[in-house]
Each structure stands twice: as structure tokens, then as C-alpha cells.
Amino acid sequence: MLDLHRITAAQFKQVEKIPVTVVLDDVRSEMNVGSVFRTADAFIINRIALCGITAVPPMPEIHKTALGAEYSVEWKHYATALDAVQELRSEGYTICAIEQVHGSVSLEQFEIKRGVKYAIVFGNEVSGVSQAVVDASDYCIELPQCGTKHSLNIANTAAIVMWHFFHHLKLNP
């Protein structure tokens, strides 16, 4: 870690984060959850909301992919993603469901604004973001795709979207 100039988990907690909270809506796979933690750590995401059936640390399969990021990234469990979204909205967050729906905006066309707090919601591996959360969202964002499949693994999608927000809010001021 020292040779790579990486910070410790304690130092991570003191670093200024980008104003993004990740919401996981009934994500089944503990390995997907761990991967989201690891990516959230890499891109200094503010926190993660683990909702519904989404597993919470400590869990061996989360740790296997998070590699300890479950100790650096702040997280909280909610009974439902809608509960998390309502709390985040009361804190001034703009809610963005990452979902393919009528009227969704392609990620590269979504305008990320400085000074705005964003909650980005990722859904269940089979059913996606719950309809109640889609309905409660300010925006629905989708990834442009050209292949035969209509979706990506949630961990892959989350990594692309988190990097996009990190790029616009931290790397490209």
C-alpha cells in the first residue's frame, strides 16, 4: 500500500468525497455488493445504501470482492430502496435510477452539475430498479449498448456509472 501511495481506511474516511450516494435496490449477489464497495472506494463515493434483501457486511462473499472496502466506505441498511430514496431526497439529493425505461437519458447525455448531490440507484439482477423507486426518481439514466443483450451485470454497470460521475465531479472540474 505504501509503495502504491494508497491511503488507509482511516485516511479514506477523512478524504473529501464526491457528492454521490449509491443505492442498491434488492441486489441478490454478495459478490456484486462487494464489487460495488470496492468501486465506491476507488472513486471516493460518499456512501452506499444497502436496501431490502441486499446483503450487509460482514459477509465472506462481500469481503472476497470488496477486499476491505466495506470498512472504508460508509454504508447503511434500509428496509426498502424507497425508504432510502425518501431519506436522501430530504437531504437534498437528486435521485437517478439507472434503468432502461421510456424517457430515460443516455449516460453520456446526462448533465452532471457541480454543487448537486446525486443518489444513483442500481437494481436487482433480474428485475432491476423497483417501479416505486423509478417513479420517485428525478431522472432515469441508461447505458448505451449495441450488442444482443439488453443489460450488463450490476457490478459492471455500477462501475461505469460511478466512474462517469467521478470523472465529471473530480477529474474534469
Phi, psi and chi 1 to 4 in degrees:
 res  aa     phi    psi   chi1   chi2   chi3   chi4
   1 MET       -  -43.9  -69.7  -99.8  -65.9      -
   2 LEU   -65.2  -41.1  -66.7  175.2      -      -
   3 ASP   -64.7  -28.6  -69.8  -19.3      -      -
   4 LEU   -89.8   -1.2  -65.3  173.6      -      -
   5 HIS    60.3   39.5  -53.6  -72.4      -      -
   6 ARG   -92.5  148.9  -60.3  -73.3 -169.2 -126.5
   7 ILE   -87.3  161.6   60.2  176.1      -      -
   8 THR   -83.3  168.7   65.3      -      -      -
   9 ALA   -60.2  -39.2      -      -      -      -
  10 ALA   -64.0  -42.4      -      -      -      -
  11 GLN   -66.5  -36.5  -69.0  168.2  -37.6      -
  12 PHE   -57.4  -40.1  179.4   88.5      -      -
  13 LYS   -63.1  -22.2  -66.3 -169.4 -177.8  -69.5
  14 GLN   -93.2  -15.3  -56.3  -56.2  -45.8      -
  15 VAL   -71.2  142.6  169.3      -      -      -
  16 GLU   -67.8  125.9 -177.4  178.9   -7.5      -
  17 LYS   -94.0  162.0  -46.9  -65.6 -174.5  -60.0
  18 ILE   -77.6  150.7   64.1  170.7      -      -
  19 PRO   -79.1   61.8   30.6  -35.8      -      -
  20 VAL  -132.0  130.4  173.1      -      -      -
  21 THR  -115.0  132.5  -67.6      -      -      -
  22 VAL   -93.4  133.1  168.5      -      -      -
  23 VAL  -115.3  124.8  178.5      -      -      -
  24 LEU  -106.4  113.6  -60.8 -176.9      -      -
  25 ASP   -96.8   96.8 -177.8    2.9      -      -
  26 ASP    56.0   47.1  -73.7  -27.4      -      -
  27 VAL   -78.3  122.6  173.1      -      -      -
  28 ARG   -77.4  -41.5  -64.0  178.0  -48.1  176.6
  29 SER   -82.8  122.3  166.4      -      -      -
  30 GLU   -63.0  -31.5  -67.6  174.6   17.1      -
  31 MET   -69.2  -36.0  -66.8 -178.4   82.7      -
  32 ASN   -63.9  -42.0  -78.6  -22.9      -      -
  33 VAL   -60.9  -45.9  173.9      -      -      -
  34 GLY   -61.6  -40.4      -      -      -      -
  35 SER   -63.3  -39.8 -178.2      -      -      -
  36 VAL   -64.2  -40.8  168.8      -      -      -
  37 PHE   -58.6  -46.9  -93.5   99.9      -      -
  38 ARG   -63.2  -41.8 -169.6  167.7  167.9 -174.3
  39 THR   -69.1  -39.7  -56.6      -      -      -
  40 ALA   -60.8  -37.8      -      -      -      -
  41 ASP   -64.5  -46.0  176.8  -80.5      -      -
  42 ALA   -60.1  -36.1      -      -      -      -
  43 PHE  -108.2   23.9  -60.9  133.9      -      -
  44 ILE    41.5   52.8   54.7  174.4      -      -
  45 ILE   -72.4  141.9  -62.3  -63.0      -      -
  46 ASN   -59.5  -50.0 -172.5   43.5      -      -
  47 ARG  -169.0  171.6   64.6 -175.9  169.1 -176.0
  48 ILE  -125.8  134.9  -60.6  174.1      -      -
  49 ALA  -103.5  117.1      -      -      -      -
  50 LEU   -99.1  118.1  -55.5  169.0      -      -
  51 CYS  -121.4  144.5  -53.4      -      -      -
  52 GLY    63.7 -126.1      -      -      -      -
  53 ILE   -79.0   -2.7   65.8  166.5      -      -
  54 THR   -58.0  128.7  -54.8      -      -      -
  55 ALA   -67.1  151.7      -      -      -      -
  56 VAL  -120.5  149.9  -60.9      -      -      -
  57 PRO   -64.2  155.4  -20.5   31.8      -      -
  58 PRO   -86.8  132.9   29.9  -31.6      -      -
  59 MET  -144.0  135.4  -65.2  -68.1 -104.8      -
  60 PRO   -56.2  -41.9  -20.8   28.8      -      -
  61 GLU   -71.6  -31.1  -66.3  -63.2  -44.6      -
  62 ILE   -65.3  -48.5  -69.3  175.1      -      -
  63 HIS   -61.4  -35.5 -176.2   70.3      -      -
  64 LYS   -57.2  -39.5 -176.4 -173.8  -71.3 -174.6
  65 THR   -99.0  -26.8   50.0      -      -      -
  66 ALA   -75.1  -27.1      -      -      -      -
  67 LEU    51.4   38.3  -66.0  178.5      -      -
  68 GLY    98.7   -8.3      -      -      -      -
  69 ALA   -65.4  -18.9      -      -      -      -
  70 GLU   -67.0  -13.7   71.2  -86.5   31.0      -
  71 TYR   -94.4  -20.2  -56.7  117.9      -      -
  72 SER   -95.2  -39.0   58.8      -      -      -
  73 VAL   -86.4  128.5  178.4      -      -      -
  74 GLU   -66.2  142.2 -178.1 -178.3  -30.3      -
  75 TRP  -148.5  160.1   62.4  -88.5      -      -
  76 LYS  -148.6  144.3 -179.8  178.3  176.7 -178.4
  77 HIS   -97.4  141.2 -176.3  -96.4      -      -
  78 TYR  -125.3  149.6  -64.9   82.9      -      -
  79 ALA   -61.7  -38.9      -      -      -      -
  80 THR  -140.7  158.7   69.9      -      -      -
  81 ALA   -65.6  -33.0      -      -      -      -
  82 LEU   -62.7  -38.3 -171.1   57.2      -      -
  83 ASP   -60.0  -44.6  -68.6  -19.6      -      -
  84 ALA   -63.7  -45.7      -      -      -      -
  85 VAL   -61.6  -42.0  162.8      -      -      -
  86 GLN   -64.2  -40.3  -70.6  169.7  -19.8      -
  87 GLU   -66.5  -44.2 -178.9  175.9  -60.3      -
  88 LEU   -64.0  -40.5  -69.2  163.5      -      -
  89 ARG   -59.7  -41.1 -177.2  175.2  -53.9  -69.9
  90 SER   -65.4  -20.8   75.3      -      -      -
  91 GLU   -91.6    4.5  -65.6  174.3   11.8      -
  92 GLY    92.2   15.4      -      -      -      -
  93 TYR   -80.2  145.6  -82.0   79.3      -      -
  94 THR   -89.3  127.9  -63.4      -      -      -
  95 ILE   -96.8  124.8  -49.2  -58.2      -      -
  96 CYS  -125.4  107.4  -58.4      -      -      -
  97 ALA   -81.3  132.0      -      -      -      -
  98 ILE   -93.1   96.3  -49.6  -55.4      -      -
  99 GLU  -158.7  146.7 -170.3   60.4   76.5      -
 100 GLN   -89.4  104.2  -61.0  170.3   -7.1      -
 101 VAL  -138.5  165.2  -63.2      -      -      -
 102 HIS   -59.0  127.0  179.9   71.6      -      -
 103 GLY    88.7    3.9      -      -      -      -
 104 SER   -69.5  157.1   61.2      -      -      -
 105 VAL  -103.5  137.2  177.2      -      -      -
 106 SER   -69.3  139.5 -170.4      -      -      -
 107 LEU   -50.2  -44.5 -179.8   62.0      -      -
 108 GLU   -70.7  -15.3   80.5  -79.1    0.3      -
 109 GLN   -97.5   -8.8  -65.6  175.1  -11.8      -
 110 PHE   -75.0  126.0 -179.5   73.5      -      -
 111 GLU   -87.0  112.6 -176.6 -178.8   -6.0      -
 112 ILE   -90.4  123.9  -62.3  170.5      -      -
 113 LYS  -108.7  137.7  -61.3  175.9 -175.7  171.6
 114 ARG   -67.9  147.0  -66.5 -168.4  166.7  -79.1
 115 GLY    85.3   -0.9      -      -      -      -
 116 VAL  -106.8  137.6  175.1      -      -      -
 117 LYS   -93.9  133.7  -62.7 -172.6  -65.3 -173.8
 118 TYR  -118.3  138.8  -66.7   97.8      -      -
 119 ALA  -111.4  121.7      -      -      -      -
 120 ILE  -110.2  122.2   50.9  176.6      -      -
 121 VAL  -105.5  126.0 -175.8      -      -      -
 122 PHE  -114.5  139.4  -58.9   93.2      -      -
 123 GLY  -103.5 -178.4      -      -      -      -
 124 ASN   -56.6  146.3  176.0  -86.2      -      -
 125 GLU   -59.8  -26.1  -67.8   87.8  -20.2      -
 126 VAL  -105.3  -49.9  174.6      -      -      -
 127 SER   -97.9   -6.6   57.0      -      -      -
 128 GLY    76.2 -159.1      -      -      -      -
 129 VAL   -72.9  135.1  176.3      -      -      -
 130 SER   -60.1  147.6   64.3      -      -      -
 131 GLN   -59.1  -36.9 -171.5   62.3   51.4      -
 132 ALA   -61.2  -38.8      -      -      -      -
 133 VAL   -73.8  -40.1  171.9      -      -      -
 134 VAL   -56.3  -46.9  167.4      -      -      -
 135 ASP   -63.3  -31.0  -66.7  -17.5      -      -
 136 ALA   -87.6   -2.7      -      -      -      -
 137 SER   -83.4  150.7  -64.6      -      -      -
 138 ASP   -79.0  -33.9  -61.7  -60.5      -      -
 139 TYR  -141.5  151.9  -60.2   95.6      -      -
 140 CYS  -118.0  129.4  -72.5      -      -      -
 141 ILE  -119.8  138.6  -59.4  170.4      -      -
 142 GLU  -128.6  156.6   67.4  177.4   87.5      -
 143 LEU   -88.9  132.8  -63.6 -178.2      -      -
 144 PRO   -68.3  136.1   23.0  -29.1      -      -
 145 GLN  -141.7  147.9  -61.0  170.7   53.8      -
 146 CYS  -123.4   -3.3  -62.2      -      -      -
 147 GLY   -84.4 -166.5      -      -      -      -
 148 THR   -82.4  -19.9   61.9      -      -      -
 149 LYS   -91.2  151.9  -58.9  -58.0  173.9 -166.9
 150 HIS  -102.6    4.9   68.2  -82.7      -      -
 151 SER  -155.9  166.0   66.4      -      -      -
 152 LEU  -113.7  164.5  -64.1  172.0      -      -
 153 ASN   -57.6  144.1  174.6  -82.2      -      -
 154 ILE   -59.4  -37.8 -175.3  -93.7      -      -
 155 ALA   -65.7  -38.9      -      -      -      -
 156 ASN   -67.9  -44.8  -64.5  -27.6      -      -
 157 THR   -60.6  -46.2  -60.3      -      -      -
 158 ALA   -60.4  -40.7      -      -      -      -
 159 ALA   -62.9  -44.4      -      -      -      -
 160 ILE   -63.2  -46.3  -67.9  166.4      -      -
 161 VAL   -68.7  -43.6  174.3      -      -      -
 162 MET   -61.1  -42.3  -77.7 -170.7  -93.9      -
 163 TRP   -61.5  -41.5 -179.5   87.5      -      -
 164 HIS   -60.0  -46.1 -171.1   74.7      -      -
 165 PHE   -65.9  -43.5  -84.1   80.0      -      -
 166 PHE   -58.5  -45.5  174.1   75.4      -      -
 167 HIS   -58.6  -45.6  172.0   73.0      -      -
 168 HIS   -77.5  -30.5  -75.3  -79.9      -      -
 169 LEU   -95.9  -22.8  -65.4  170.1      -      -
 170 LYS  -119.4  -47.3 -178.1   73.6  173.2  170.6
 171 LEU   -86.6  -27.1  -62.1 -178.4      -      -
 172 ASN  -124.6   68.9 -168.2   18.6      -      -
 173 PRO   -65.0      -    7.5   -9.1      -      -
